[in-house]
């Protein structure tokens, strides 16, 4: 039974590493880049940039959820097979 616990730990570490990478990718690289977005009064102001980021995040999360759903379904089937074999 030790095997599934270590695999679960690896999966959780990978999940949170991916989440941290996504947050790091979305974050601005320095303070001047973050501040410059809010100084502009032109059409490309903060609301349009925020909307663009929101659309990108929503698209990425939708892709992630569909991918995760497929993998969870597959993992559930594998676990059911293993449980049936052990009985």
QUIUR-V710996 format. One record per run of one state. SS is the DSSP state (A for helix, B for strand, O for the rest). FROM is the first residue (numbers start at 1). TO is the last residue. If there is no record, write none. Layout:
ss & from & to
SS & FROM & TO
SS & FROM & TO
This chain:
ss & from & to
O & 1 & 1
A & 2 & 26
O & 27 & 30
A & 31 & 39
O & 40 & 45
A & 46 & 86
O & 87 & 87
